[in-house]
């Protein structure tokens, strides 16, 4: 019999265990045009990332990918597993770029849970500390970083609820909704 | 491209030798973060966290989500603050090496304007004969002067050409 499915994406605080390793979904190929656009869009003035002639003069076979673009893609790939139920991303530690990445390369992402603790000020949330690695097609690490995430608890944020237009959001909007 | 041609493309006041430990650089430009661009950048990098792009969800639970406002994804804040700092710190960089001790100390929302400030913490030689490593403390601020980001940044900066 057909059923109505309302999937919930993202992991709540209770669903993280120290030592867990998540191999994140999708992977993402980085193309030259978008690397160049990301660099100039964010006003990065190093022509190494948008001038191919200069990059070759510096000894690169092609324009290297702006490491912050690569990091953001690796981070983005990790979100459904790590922070789709987050309230805030708190910061970064030990971020390292291990080699130049070139357009046409495909990046993959994986993360390990290093520690978790409950928030001292708010009982509805906790902090999860992870190490994320960006991997190339051969599975070798090209960048890595640690980050800490403030994540909702399932016990307080009603795990099963969804915002696929299912009552909960409408009810809250009637009660007052946005404070802006 | 000859090296001589290459050297005309970037400034000549931001080589490794131009930095002194303790220097503070107030970067000259600000950048207002527009609504559509932060959503686009978030989606381009496949960040699926709805608190950046689903206003209905945020409206439904304003206590959890910054009084009903969608926060700008931190990776975008970091990228813009590095961008604002780049002409003075890494226009002649050979590579971005590392970031550490980075904290988003206040949320950023669409319409906010970001500014950047760098302090030179350390200079040292690495393995590369073409340049040396400069470690900066990088600060991002908003239009009210409030700090939104702090992070340490290591850049491999080219030595001044002879």
Interface residues (C-beta under 8 A of the other chain):
Chain A: X9 X10 X26 X28 X34 X38 X41 X42 X43 X44 X45 X46 X47 X48 X51 X53 X54 X56 X57 X58 X67 X68 X69 X71 X72 X73 X75 X76 X77 X79 X80 X83 X84 X86 X87 X88 X89 X90 X91 X92 X93 X94 X95 X96 X97 X100 X124 X145 X152 X157 X163 X168 X169 X171 X172 X173 X176 X177 X178 X179 X180
Chain B: X1 X2 X3 X5 X6 X9 X10 X29 X31 X37 X41 X42 X44 X45 X46 X47 X48 X49 X50 X51 X54 X55 X56 X57 X58 X59 X60 X61 X62 X64 X65 X67 X68 X69 X71 X73 X74 X75 X76 X78 X79 X80 X82 X83 X84 X86 X87 X90 X91 X92 X93 X94 X95 X96 X97 X98 X99 X100 X101 X102 X103 X104 X107 X151
